[in-house]
């Protein structure tokens, strides 16, 4: 037991942890967590998407209009000519005594520029600051929505990141077939904009005689049926509620036809809104609209409570599943367009892996040989710490499901050299003290103490740079920063704590042997 010490125990446990959690990645066995290879190593699909942020502004105005309609209906406030355009909405309040209520409600909505005339005409626009916020949020929400969709679709390690003000970079490792590529593209670009809209029963018969501009002047929209060509519906321009109130969506099957259906569940607010509308609209029709197409227009027979609904159409199982995923993960706040697409072949990845592994092996061998030749037994101890350091990097990346990219492999190669840097500083301090005639035990203890400040300064500054690279870099740069950070933290444990524990365990043997050339390369 005289050879055991707390430093050696910790180092042994860390080594076992590193070996245990890195085996699945090294041997590529099915069980256990493994490191995923990035797009540049295993091939896949790279896409640059552009978000049409102006559409998000239009959507915001439509949402405000829906709020105004809901509030005035609830408060029995009479308004007319509620119309919306791309930049504003307007309406007329018929009773002057209701102005304070309307003003109070609009004041609670941030970012509005309100113009009111004496005759009760309200014209509402968004402020420039609010427009900028809406556009910025549209891109951020699109990133999260696309990432959620790809995660639910089951694609391994998708990378979705923002680039600039309006663009999004999507990287899908492992996409190799045209069919998989098409599915991924459709899922990413699907708006999944669900709206429940009231059909204008008074003017419904005129739908085939009206143009789109005529319908807009009436406060309506003309929408086509999703299945029946030529069938059109005249619906109220302001939706009753939108997909923002959908909290869940699942695929089911019609008991009679066995056709796929999509059952959706609304939030508590959406359920209340839906229930209130159906209670007031018994005998009228409700249009279930998905991405601008009417999928069904049933007649409301009674109040519909429970906050749920159903979308029926000529879906295939894959289409129904994709729509359900899109509804669950949320509609895109603005349409996205493909700006650039390129496929990365797996042969490039194989070549990159081969070159990187050759560089890693060559660098590792050269470091190991140099340390043994120059520091003898102390070099062997440093090499043990180096091997443990590599196992820890692989183990931690596997635990957190990190993706290994080509820059990440470069970070590991660089870490091989940096991992022995601390031991080089320590060994040199020890050798200086031994040459000065200090005892072996005191030389080792003082060597670690004297080297500590230089090691901490070097590692902390490098770690800070890695953190900055991770915070402001894109995907490949983040991979480099992650491997560098893990390598630096691991080297602090292995090179300082681990090697010190090994020296303490071997101290009786070193002091008895007294062969400084054998142990430290000192004549």
C-alpha positions in Angstrom: 0.0 0.0 0.0 3.0 2.3 0.3 2.9 2.7 -3.5 -0.6 4.0 -3.5 -1.5 7.7 -3.2 -4.6 9.8 -4.0 -3.1 11.2 -7.2 -2.4 7.7 -8.6 -5.9 6.5 -7.7 -7.5 9.4 -9.5 -5.2 9.0 -12.5 -6.1 5.2 -12.6 -9.8 5.9 -12.5 -9.6 8.6 -15.2 -7.6 6.1 -17.3 -10.2 3.4 -16.9 -12.9 5.9 -17.7 -11.1 7.0 -20.9 -10.5 3.4 -22.1 -14.0 2.2 -21.3 -15.9 5.0 -23.0 -13.6 5.3 -26.0 -13.7 1.5 -27.0 -17.0 1.8 -28.9 -15.6 4.6 -31.0 -12.2 3.0 -31.6 -13.5 -0.5 -32.3 -16.8 0.7 -33.9 -18.9 -1.7 -32.0 -22.7 -1.4 -31.9 -23.2 -1.0 -28.1 -22.3 2.2 -26.3 -22.0 5.8 -27.4 -19.7 6.6 -30.3 -18.3 9.7 -31.9 -20.1 10.7 -35.1 -18.1 11.7 -38.1 -18.8 15.1 -39.6 -19.8 16.0 -43.1 -16.2 16.4 -44.3 -15.3 12.9 -43.1 -18.3 10.7 -44.0 -19.9 12.7 -46.8 -23.4 14.1 -47.0 -25.3 17.1 -47.9 -24.5 20.8 -47.5 -27.2 23.4 -48.0 -27.3 27.2 -47.7 -30.8 28.5 -47.1 -32.1 32.0 -47.2 -35.0 33.2 -44.9 -37.5 35.5 -46.5 -37.8 37.7 -43.4 -40.3 40.1 -44.9 -42.9 37.3 -44.8 -42.4 37.1 -41.1 -43.3 40.8 -40.8 -46.5 40.1 -42.8 -47.3 37.2 -40.5 -46.8 39.4 -37.4 -49.3 41.9 -38.8 -51.8 39.1 -39.5 -51.4 37.9 -35.9 -52.1 41.4 -34.6 -55.2 41.5 -36.7 -56.4 38.1 -35.3 -55.9 39.5 -31.8 -57.9 42.6 -32.6 -60.7 40.5 -34.1 -60.8 38.2 -31.0 -60.8 41.1 -28.6 -63.6 43.0 -30.3 -65.7 39.9 -30.6 -65.3 39.1 -26.9 -66.0 42.7 -25.8 -68.9 43.1 -28.3 -67.2 46.1 -29.9 -68.5 46.9 -33.4 -65.8 47.3 -36.0 -65.9 47.2 -39.8 -63.5 47.2 -42.8 -60.9 45.1 -40.9 -58.3 44.7 -43.7 -54.6 43.8 -43.7 -51.8 44.6 -46.2 -48.1 43.7 -46.3 -47.1 46.6 -44.0 -50.2 47.5 -42.0 -53.8 46.7 -40.9 -56.7 49.1 -40.6 -60.2 49.0 -39.2 -63.0 51.4 -38.1 -64.5 51.5 -34.6 -68.2 52.5 -34.9 -68.8 53.6 -31.3 -66.6 56.4 -30.0 -67.2 55.3 -26.5 -65.2 52.1 -27.2 -62.0 54.0 -28.1 -60.5 53.7 -24.6 -60.9 49.9 -24.6 -59.2 49.6 -28.1 -56.4 52.0 -27.1 -55.7 50.0 -23.9 -55.6 46.7 -25.8 -53.3 48.0 -28.5 -51.0 49.7 -25.9 -50.3 46.2 -24.4 -48.8 45.1 -27.8 -45.2 46.3 -28.1 -43.7 47.8 -31.2 -46.8 49.4 -32.8 -47.1 52.7 -34.6 -50.8 53.7 -34.3 -52.6 56.3 -36.3 -56.2 57.2 -35.2 -58.5 59.6 -36.9 -61.5 61.4 -35.5 -64.0 59.2 -37.3 -62.6 56.1 -35.5 -60.3 54.8 -38.3 -57.2 52.9 -36.9 -54.1 52.3 -39.1 -51.5 50.2 -37.4 -47.9 49.6 -38.5 -44.9 48.1 -36.9 -42.1 50.4 -35.8 -38.7 50.1 -37.5 -37.2 48.6 -34.3 -39.9 46.0 -34.1 -39.5 45.1 -37.8 -35.8 44.5 -37.2 -36.6 42.4 -34.1 -39.2 40.3 -36.0 -36.8 39.6 -38.9 -34.0 38.6 -36.5 -36.3 36.4 -34.5 -37.6 34.8 -37.7 -34.1 33.6 -38.6 -33.4 32.3 -35.1 -36.8 30.5 -34.9 -36.1 29.0 -38.4 -32.8 27.6 -37.1 -34.5 26.0 -34.1 -37.5 24.7 -36.1 -35.3 23.1 -38.8 -33.0 21.5 -36.1 -36.1 20.1 -34.3 -37.5 18.7 -37.5 -34.3 17.0 -38.5 -33.8 15.6 -35.0 -37.4 14.1 -35.0 -36.8 12.8 -38.5 -34.0 10.7 -37.2 -31.0 12.1 -39.1 -27.7 11.5 -37.3 -26.0 14.6 -36.0 -27.5 17.3 -38.3 -25.7 20.7 -38.1 -27.9 23.8 -38.4 -26.3 27.2 -37.8 -27.0 30.8 -38.7 -24.8 32.6 -41.1 -25.1 36.4 -41.5 -28.4 38.1 -41.0 -30.8 36.0 -43.1 -28.9 32.8 -44.1 -28.8 29.3 -42.5 -26.2 26.6 -43.1 -27.5 23.0 -42.9 -25.1 20.0 -43.0 -26.5 16.5 -43.0 -23.8 13.9 -42.6 -24.6 10.4 -44.0 -27.1 11.5 -46.7 -26.0 9.4 -49.6 -29.0 8.6 -51.8 -31.2 11.0 -53.8 -34.3 9.7 -52.0 -32.9 10.6 -48.6 -31.8 14.0 -49.9 -35.3 14.7 -51.3 -37.0 13.8 -48.0 -34.6 16.0 -46.0 -35.1 19.0 -48.4 -38.9 18.6 -48.3 -38.9 18.4 -44.5 -36.7 21.5 -44.1 -38.6 23.7 -46.6 -42.1 22.6 -45.6 -43.8 25.7 -44.2 -46.4 23.6 -42.2 -48.5 26.7 -41.8 -51.8 25.5 -40.3 -54.7 27.9 -40.1 -58.3 27.4 -39.1 -60.3 29.9 -41.1 -64.0 30.8 -41.3 -65.7 30.5 -44.7 -67.5 33.7 -45.8 -70.9 32.2 -46.1 -72.6 35.4 -47.3 -70.4 35.7 -50.4 -69.3 32.1 -50.8 -71.3 31.7 -54.0 -69.4 34.5 -55.7 -66.0 32.9 -55.3 -65.7 31.9 -59.0 -66.6 35.5 -60.1 -64.1 37.3 -57.9 -60.4 38.0 -58.5 -57.8 37.9 -55.7 -57.9 41.7 -55.5 -61.7 41.8 -55.3 -61.6 39.2 -52.5 -59.0 41.3 -50.6 -61.2 44.4 -50.9 -64.0 42.4 -49.2 -61.6 41.3 -46.4 -61.4 37.7 -47.8 -59.0 35.3 -49.5 -59.6 32.8 -52.3 -58.1 29.4 -51.5 -58.0 26.2 -53.6 -58.9 22.7 -52.5 -55.9 20.4 -51.8 -57.4 17.5 -53.8 -60.1 18.7 -56.1 -58.8 20.8 -59.0 -60.8 23.9 -59.7 -62.7 23.9 -56.4 -62.2 27.2 -54.5 -63.3 28.6 -51.2 -63.8 32.2 -50.1 -62.5 32.5 -46.5 -62.2 35.3 -44.1 -58.8 37.0 -44.3 -58.2 36.9 -40.6 -57.6 33.3 -39.3 -59.4 32.0 -36.2 -56.1 30.6 -35.0 -52.8 29.4 -36.4 -50.3 26.6 -36.0 -48.6 28.5 -33.3 -51.3 27.1 -30.9 -50.5 23.5 -32.0 -48.7 21.6 -29.2 -48.8 18.0 -30.7 -49.6 16.2 -33.9 -49.7 12.5 -34.6 -50.5 10.2 -37.5 -53.6 8.0 -37.3 -55.8 6.1 -39.7 -59.4 6.5 -40.8 -61.4 3.5 -39.5 -63.5 3.3 -42.7 -61.0 4.0 -45.5 -57.7 3.2 -43.6 -56.3 6.4 -45.0 -53.6 8.3 -43.0 -54.9 11.2 -40.9 -53.2 13.9 -38.8 -54.7 14.5 -35.4 -53.5 17.8 -33.8 -53.8 19.1 -30.2 -54.1 22.8 -29.4 -52.8 24.7 -26.4 -55.2 25.7 -23.6 -55.6 29.2 -25.1 -56.0 27.8 -28.6 -58.6 25.3 -27.3 -60.6 28.1 -25.7 -60.4 30.2 -28.8 -61.5 27.3 -31.0 -64.4 26.4 -28.6 -65.7 30.0 -28.4 -65.6 30.3 -32.2 -67.4 27.0 -32.9 -70.1 27.8 -30.3 -70.9 31.1 -32.1 -70.7 29.5 -35.6 -73.0 26.5 -35.5 -74.3 25.7 -39.0 -71.4 27.5 -40.7 -68.3 25.9 -42.3 -64.8 25.9 -41.0 -61.8 25.6 -43.4 -58.8 23.6 -42.3 -56.0 25.2 -44.2 -52.4 23.8 -44.5 -49.8 25.8 -46.4 -52.5 27.8 -48.3 -54.6 24.8 -49.4 -58.0 23.8 -48.0 -57.8 20.2 -46.8 -61.4 20.1 -45.5 -64.3 22.4 -44.9 -66.7 20.7 -42.5 -70.0 22.2 -41.2 -69.9 23.0 -37.5 -72.7 21.0 -35.9 -72.0 22.0 -32.3 -69.4 23.6 -30.0 -66.1 21.7 -30.4 -64.3 21.5 -27.1 -61.2 19.6 -26.0 -58.8 21.6 -28.1 -58.1 19.0 -30.8 -58.8 18.7 -34.5 -58.0 16.5 -37.5 -56.5 17.0 -41.0 -57.7 14.6 -43.6 -56.4 14.4 -47.2 -55.0 12.1 -49.8 -51.8 11.6 -47.7 -49.3 8.8 -48.1 -47.9 7.5 -44.8 -44.6 9.3 -45.4 -46.3 12.6 -46.2 -48.6 12.4 -43.2 -45.5 11.6 -41.0 -43.6 14.6 -42.4 -46.5 17.0 -41.9 -47.0 15.7 -38.3 -43.3 16.3 -37.6 -43.4 19.8 -39.1 -46.5 20.7 -37.0 -45.0 19.3 -33.8 -41.7 21.2 -34.3 -43.5 24.4 -35.3 -44.2 26.2 -38.5 -41.5 28.1 -40.1 -42.0 31.8 -39.3 -41.0 32.7 -42.8 -40.4 30.8 -46.0 -36.9 29.5 -46.7 -35.3 29.2 -50.2 -32.4 27.2 -51.4 -29.4 29.4 -52.2 -26.7 26.7 -52.5 -26.6 22.9 -52.4 -23.6 20.6 -52.8 -23.0 17.0 -52.0 -19.8 15.8 -50.3 -18.7 12.3 -51.4 -17.6 9.7 -48.9 -14.3 9.2 -50.8 -13.2 12.7 -49.7 -13.9 11.7 -46.2 -12.0 8.5 -46.5 -8.9 10.4 -47.8 -9.2 13.0 -45.1 -9.4 10.3 -42.4 -6.4 8.5 -43.8 -4.3 11.6 -44.0 -5.3 12.8 -40.5 -4.7 9.4 -39.0 -1.3 9.2 -40.6 -0.4 12.7 -39.3 -1.7 11.7 -35.8 0.3 8.4 -35.8 3.5 10.0 -37.1 3.2 12.9 -34.6 2.5 10.5 -31.8 5.4 8.2 -32.6 7.9 11.1 -32.9 6.8 12.6 -29.6 7.0 9.2 -27.9 10.5 8.4 -29.3 11.8 11.9 -28.4 10.5 11.7 -24.8 12.0 8.3 -24.2 15.4 9.2 -25.8 15.8 12.5 -24.0 14.1 11.9 -20.6 14.4 8.0 -20.3 12.0 6.7 -17.7 10.5 10.2 -17.1 9.7 10.2 -20.8 7.9 6.9 -20.5 5.8 8.3 -17.7 5.0 11.3 -19.8 4.0 9.0 -22.7 1.6 7.1 -20.4 0.0 10.4 -19.6 -0.2 11.2 -23.3 -2.0 8.0 -24.2 -4.4 8.5 -21.3 -5.0 12.0 -22.6 -6.0 10.7 -26.1 -8.4 8.2 -24.5 -10.1 10.9 -22.4 -10.6 13.1 -25.5 -12.3 10.3 -27.4 -14.3 9.2 -24.3 -15.7 12.7 -23.5 -16.6 13.4 -27.2 -18.4 10.1 -27.4 -20.3 10.7 -24.1 -21.7 14.0 -25.3 -22.4 12.8 -28.8 -19.9 15.2 -30.4 -19.2 15.2 -34.1 -15.6 14.8 -35.2 -14.7 17.0 -38.2 -11.4 17.4 -40.1 -10.5 20.5 -38.0 -11.4 18.5 -34.9 -8.9 15.9 -35.9 -6.3 18.7 -36.5 -7.1 19.7 -32.9 -6.3 16.2 -31.6 -3.0 16.1 -33.6 -2.1 19.5 -32.0 -3.1 18.2 -28.6 -0.6 15.4 -28.9 2.2 17.9 -28.9 0.6 20.2 -26.3 -0.1 17.3 -23.9 3.6 16.6 -23.3 4.4 20.3 -23.0 3.6 20.4 -19.3 5.8 17.3 -18.7 8.7 18.9 -20.6 8.5 21.9 -18.3 8.3 19.8 -15.2 11.1 17.4 -16.3 13.4 20.4 -17.0 12.7 21.9 -13.6 13.4 18.6 -11.9 16.6 18.1 -13.9 17.8 21.6 -13.0 17.4 20.8 -9.3 19.1 17.4 -9.6 22.1 19.1 -11.3 22.2 21.5 -8.3 22.5 18.5 -5.9 19.0 18.6 -4.5 17.7 15.2 -3.3 15.4 13.3 -5.7 12.3 13.6 -3.6 12.7 17.3 -3.1 13.6 17.9 -6.7 10.4 16.2 -7.9 8.2 18.1 -5.4 9.9 21.5 -6.1 10.0 20.8 -9.8 6.2 20.4 -9.9 5.7 23.5 -7.7 8.1 25.7 -9.8 6.6 24.6 -13.1 2.9 25.1 -12.1 2.7 28.8 -12.8 4.1 28.5 -16.3 1.8 25.5 -17.1 -1.3 27.2 -15.8 -0.5 30.4 -17.8 0.0 28.6 -21.0 -3.0 26.3 -20.7 -5.4 29.0 -19.5 -4.5 31.4 -22.3 -4.9 28.6 -24.9 -8.2 27.6 -23.3 -9.5 31.2 -23.5 -8.7 31.3 -27.2 -10.5 28.0 -27.7 -13.6 29.3 -25.9 -13.6 32.4 -28.1 -13.3 30.2 -31.3 -16.2 28.2 -30.1 -18.4 31.2 -29.3 -17.8 33.1 -32.6 -16.7 30.3 -35.0 -18.8 28.3 -37.4 -19.2 24.5 -37.4 -15.7 23.3 -38.4 -14.0 25.9 -36.2 -16.2 24.9 -33.3 -15.0 21.3 -33.8 -11.4 22.4 -33.6 -12.2 24.4 -30.4 -14.0 21.5 -28.7 -11.2 19.0 -29.2 -8.6 21.6 -28.2 -10.5 22.5 -25.0 -11.0 18.9 -24.0 -7.4 18.1 -24.7 -6.1 21.0 -22.6 -8.3 20.1 -19.6 -7.4 16.4 -19.9 -3.7 17.2 -20.1 -4.0 19.2 -16.8 -5.2 16.0 -15.1 -2.8 13.6 -16.8 0.3 15.6 -17.0 0.2 17.3 -13.6 -1.9 15.1 -11.3 -1.2 11.7 -13.0 2.5 11.8 -13.5 3.0 13.3 -10.1 1.1 10.3 -8.6 3.3 7.9 -10.6 6.5 9.5 -9.3 5.2 9.3 -5.7 4.4 5.6 -6.2 7.8 4.9 -7.6 9.7 7.1 -5.2 11.1 4.3 -3.0 12.5 2.6 -6.1 13.9 5.8 -7.6 15.7 6.8 -4.3 17.1 3.3 -3.8 18.3 3.0 -7.4 19.8 6.6 -7.6 20.5 6.2 -11.3 19.6 9.7 -12.5 20.6 8.9 -16.1 18.1 6.0 -16.2 15.2 7.9 -14.6 15.7 11.5 -15.8 18.4 11.5 -18.5 20.7 13.4 -16.2 24.4 12.5 -16.2 
